[in-house]
Amino acid sequence: MSNLEQIEAAILSLPSSEFERLKLWLLDLDYDRWDEQLEQDVADGKLEALAQEAIAEFESGHGREI
């Protein structure tokens, strides 16, 4: 049995309250990792072209107000 299969089996055996705690922890971890990746992408300039495109659309009057 692989580590993942062991983890899955353990998760299935959790009481509801502990499963809920695990779920929230995983969501927080996922959000934190997403934030880190976004910050790294910004630092690497990967979003620069999208930002420039959005600014150009806004300045030309093609943007939309929120």
C-alpha positions as CSV (number, residue, x, y, z in Angstrom):
1,M,0.0,0.0,0.0
2,S,1.4,3.4,-1.0
3,N,1.7,6.4,1.3
4,L,-1.2,8.0,-0.6
5,E,-3.4,5.0,-0.1
6,Q,-2.6,4.9,3.6
7,I,-3.4,8.6,3.9
8,E,-6.7,8.1,2.0
9,A,-7.6,5.2,4.3
10,A,-6.8,7.3,7.4
11,I,-8.9,10.2,6.1
12,L,-11.9,7.9,5.5
13,S,-11.7,6.7,9.1
14,L,-11.7,10.2,10.6
15,P,-14.7,11.3,12.6
16,S,-16.6,14.2,11.0
17,S,-15.1,16.9,13.3
18,E,-11.6,15.8,12.5
19,F,-12.3,15.5,8.8
20,E,-13.7,19.1,8.9
21,R,-10.5,20.3,10.6
22,L,-8.4,18.5,8.0
23,K,-10.4,20.0,5.1
24,L,-10.0,23.5,6.4
25,W,-6.3,23.0,6.9
26,L,-5.9,21.7,3.4
27,L,-7.9,24.6,2.0
28,D,-5.6,27.1,3.9
29,L,-2.5,25.3,2.7
30,D,-3.8,25.4,-0.9
31,Y,-4.6,29.1,-0.7
32,D,-1.1,29.8,0.8
33,R,0.6,27.9,-1.9
34,W,-1.4,29.6,-4.6
35,D,-0.5,33.0,-3.1
36,E,3.2,32.0,-3.1
37,Q,3.0,30.9,-6.7
38,L,1.2,34.2,-7.7
39,E,3.9,36.2,-5.9
40,Q,6.6,34.3,-7.6
41,D,4.9,34.7,-11.0
42,V,4.7,38.5,-10.4
43,A,8.4,38.7,-9.3
44,D,9.4,36.7,-12.4
45,G,7.4,39.1,-14.7
46,K,5.1,36.4,-15.9
47,L,2.0,38.6,-15.5
48,E,3.5,41.8,-17.0
49,A,2.0,41.2,-20.5
50,L,-1.4,40.7,-19.0
51,A,-1.1,43.8,-16.9
52,Q,0.0,45.9,-19.8
53,E,-2.9,44.6,-21.9
54,A,-5.4,45.4,-19.2
55,I,-4.0,48.9,-18.7
56,A,-4.1,49.5,-22.5
57,E,-7.8,48.4,-22.7
58,F,-8.7,50.6,-19.8
59,E,-6.9,53.6,-21.2
60,S,-8.6,53.1,-24.6
61,G,-12.0,53.1,-22.9
62,H,-12.6,49.4,-23.5
63,G,-12.4,48.5,-19.9
64,R,-15.4,47.9,-17.7
65,E,-16.2,49.4,-14.4
66,I,-16.7,47.1,-11.5
